[in-house]
Amino acid sequence: MSIIPAAHRTNVSVEEKSITIDALLTRTNAGTLDEAIRGLERKRKVHVMGGADPLIRLIRGAWDLYRGNPASGELVMFASWDELKAAAQGQKDGAPGDPGLQVLVRLVKDRDRRVLEMCRQLEACVESPAAAQITVSTVHKAKGLEWPRVLMSSDFNRFVNLEGDKPVIDLEEAYIMYVAVTRARKKLLLSPACAEIISASVAAKAGRTRQRASSGAENPAELHRSRLYRSSPQTSR
C-alpha cells in the first residue's frame, strides 16, 4: 500500500483502553451489534448509525436458524445454522472465513436464548449522536463523516492476499479499509485483530507470508509509533 500525504495527519496506534473514543467502526452489521451491546452493557449512551432495527432483525434471523427455522433478512441465503457456521469459518465453497459471521455465531452460542434479550437492550440506544457517548457504525454508513477519535473493530477482512507468489488486491475490501482509516481527524485506534489484518495485507502486498513475530513496521506493536497519512488503495503494477 502506498501512503500519500494529505491535509492533516492522523495518529495511529493499537487500541489503548485509556483513550476515550467518539466513534467505533465495524465492517458488518454483526460487528455493529456486538460493539453496541458491549457499550450498552458498560452503561454507556450508545448511538447506532442508521438505527437499531436492522440489528434487531439480524438477531432474530440468527436465532431462527439456530432453532432450525428458516432465516429472514440478510441471513436468508443460509438454509441452516450449520451452513451459517460453515460460512463463518470458511468451510463453504473454499471461501475464507467471514469475521462478521464469526461474531454472530459467537453471540448466539455464548448467550443461547439470552441472545433475544439483546433486542430489548438495543431499544435503549439513543436516537441522537449528540446525546451519545459513543457512535457505533458500519463503514458504509460512516461515509462522508468524521470524528476526532475513532476505533476500528475486529471484523475487517484482509484486502491483499497471495495467490501463489502473486499479491492480489481485493478492491472492495481495500476501499472499505480506506474509508475506515480516513474517518478519524486526530486519533485512529486499531483493535489488535484489525492491526493484524492490516499487517498481513501489507506483508502480502510485498509478496511475503505474515510472520507474527516479524520486526519493523509490519509488527502491530510498531503502529504505536507510526503516523498514518490519508491514501487511496492502489493496485500492484
C-alpha positions in Angstrom: 0.0 0.0 0.0 1.3 3.5 -0.9 0.9 6.2 1.7 0.3 9.7 0.2 0.4 12.8 2.3 -2.9 14.7 2.8 -4.2 17.8 4.5 -3.7 16.6 8.1 -2.0 13.9 10.0 -3.9 11.2 11.9 -2.0 9.5 14.7 -2.4 5.7 14.7 -1.9 3.2 17.4 -3.2 -0.2 18.5 -6.2 0.0 20.8 -5.5 1.9 24.1 -8.1 1.4 26.9 -7.2 4.8 28.4 -8.3 6.8 25.4 -11.9 7.9 25.1 -13.2 7.3 21.6 -16.0 9.2 19.7 -16.9 6.5 17.2 -16.4 2.8 16.7 -16.4 1.5 13.1 -17.2 -2.0 12.0 -17.4 -3.7 8.7 -20.6 -5.6 9.2 -24.0 -5.3 11.0 -22.9 -8.2 13.2 -19.9 -6.3 14.3 -22.0 -3.2 15.0 -24.4 -5.4 17.0 -21.5 -6.8 19.1 -20.0 -3.4 19.8 -23.3 -1.7 20.6 -24.2 -4.4 23.1 -20.7 -4.1 24.7 -21.2 -0.4 25.1 -24.7 -0.7 26.5 -23.6 -3.4 29.0 -20.9 -0.9 30.2 -23.7 1.6 30.8 -22.7 3.9 28.1 -25.0 6.0 25.9 -24.8 4.4 22.5 -26.0 5.8 19.2 -26.2 3.2 16.3 -25.8 4.9 13.0 -28.9 4.1 10.9 -30.9 2.9 13.9 -31.0 -0.4 15.8 -33.8 -2.0 13.9 -31.5 -3.8 11.4 -29.6 -5.2 14.3 -32.7 -6.5 16.0 -33.7 -8.2 12.7 -30.3 -9.8 12.5 -30.6 -11.2 16.0 -34.0 -12.7 15.2 -32.8 -14.2 11.9 -29.8 -15.8 13.6 -32.0 -17.2 16.4 -34.4 -18.6 13.9 -31.6 -20.5 12.1 -30.2 -21.7 15.4 -33.6 -23.1 16.3 -33.9 -24.9 13.0 -36.3 -22.5 11.4 -35.9 -20.5 8.1 -34.0 -17.3 8.4 -35.0 -13.9 7.1 -33.4 -10.6 6.2 -29.7 -10.6 5.4 -29.4 -14.2 6.5 -32.0 -15.6 4.1 -29.3 -17.1 1.9 -28.4 -19.6 4.6 -30.5 -22.8 4.7 -29.4 -23.9 8.1 -27.4 -22.9 11.2 -24.7 -25.4 10.1 -24.4 -23.6 6.8 -24.0 -20.3 8.5 -21.3 -21.7 10.8 -19.5 -23.2 7.8 -19.5 -19.8 6.0 -18.3 -18.1 9.2 -15.3 -20.5 9.4 -14.6 -20.5 5.7 -15.7 -24.1 5.0 -18.3 -23.1 2.3 -17.1 -23.4 -1.3 -13.5 -22.9 -0.2 -14.2 -19.3 0.7 -12.2 -17.6 3.5 -13.9 -17.2 6.9 -16.1 -14.2 7.5 -15.3 -12.2 10.7 -18.7 -10.7 10.8 -20.5 -14.1 10.7 -18.0 -15.4 13.3 -19.1 -12.6 15.6 -22.8 -13.5 15.1 -22.2 -17.2 15.7 -20.2 -16.4 18.9 -23.0 -14.2 20.2 -25.7 -16.8 19.7 -23.6 -19.8 21.0 -22.5 -17.8 24.1 -25.9 -16.4 25.0 -28.3 -19.1 23.7 -31.9 -17.9 24.4 -30.5 -14.8 26.2 -29.5 -13.5 22.8 -33.1 -12.3 22.4 -32.6 -10.0 25.4 -30.3 -8.0 23.2 -33.3 -6.8 21.2 -34.6 -5.2 24.4 -31.1 -3.8 25.2 -30.8 -2.2 21.8 -34.0 -0.3 22.4 -32.0 1.7 24.9 -29.8 3.2 22.2 -30.1 7.0 22.0 -31.5 8.4 18.7 -29.3 11.4 18.5 -25.5 11.2 18.1 -25.2 14.5 20.0 -26.7 12.7 23.1 -24.4 9.7 22.8 -21.1 9.0 24.5 -20.1 6.8 21.5 -21.4 6.3 18.0 -21.2 2.7 16.5 -21.5 2.5 12.8 -20.6 0.3 9.8 -18.1 1.8 7.5 -20.8 2.0 4.8 -23.0 4.3 7.0 -19.9 6.3 8.0 -19.0 7.5 4.5 -18.5 11.3 4.5 -18.4 11.6 8.3 -15.5 12.2 10.6 -14.9 12.1 14.3 -11.9 13.2 16.4 -11.1 9.7 17.8 -12.1 6.5 16.0 -11.6 2.8 16.9 -11.7 0.2 14.2 -13.3 -3.1 15.4 -12.1 -6.7 14.7 -14.5 -7.7 11.9 -12.5 -6.4 8.9 -11.2 -8.6 6.1 -7.7 -8.7 4.5 -7.5 -6.6 1.4 -4.4 -8.3 -0.1 -3.9 -12.0 -0.5 -1.3 -14.1 -2.1 -2.3 -16.4 -5.0 0.8 -18.4 -5.4 3.6 -15.8 -5.2 1.5 -13.0 -6.6 -0.2 -10.4 -4.4 -3.8 -9.8 -5.4 -5.7 -6.8 -4.1 -9.4 -7.2 -3.3 -10.5 -3.7 -4.3 -13.8 -3.9 -2.4 -12.1 -4.7 0.8 -9.3 -2.1 0.1 -11.8 0.7 -0.3 -13.7 -0.4 2.8 -10.4 -0.2 4.7 -9.6 3.1 3.1 -12.9 4.7 4.1 -12.5 3.4 7.6 -9.0 4.7 8.2 -9.9 8.1 6.9 -12.8 8.8 9.3 -10.5 10.0 12.2 -9.5 13.6 12.3 -6.9 13.2 15.2 -6.6 9.7 16.5 -7.2 6.3 14.9 -7.1 3.3 17.1 -6.9 -0.2 15.7 -8.2 -3.3 17.6 -5.4 -5.9 17.8 -7.2 -8.1 15.2 -7.6 -5.2 12.8 -3.9 -4.3 13.2 -3.0 -7.9 12.4 -5.3 -7.9 9.3 -3.6 -4.7 8.0 -0.1 -6.1 8.7 -0.9 -9.4 7.0 -2.2 -7.4 3.9 0.9 -5.2 3.8 3.1 -8.3 4.0 1.1 -10.0 1.2 1.4 -6.9 -0.9 5.2 -7.2 -0.5 4.9 -10.9 -1.5 5.6 -12.3 1.9 3.7 -14.5 4.3 2.8 -12.7 7.5 5.1 -13.6 10.4 3.6 -12.8 13.8 7.0 -12.1 15.4 8.3 -10.1 12.5 10.2 -6.9 13.1 9.7 -3.4 11.6 6.5 -1.5 10.7 4.6 -4.7 9.9 4.6 -5.7 13.6 1.3 -4.3 15.0 3.3 -3.1 18.1 5.2 -0.7 15.8 1.9 1.0 15.0 2.1 2.7 18.4 5.0 4.8 17.0 3.6 5.3 13.5 1.6 8.0 11.7 -1.0 7.3 9.0 -1.4 9.7 6.1 -4.6 9.5 4.1 -4.2 7.5 1.0 -6.2 5.7 -1.6 -5.7 2.0 -2.4 -3.5 1.4 -5.4 -3.3 -1.8 -7.4 0.0 -3.5 -7.9 1.7 -2.9 -11.1 
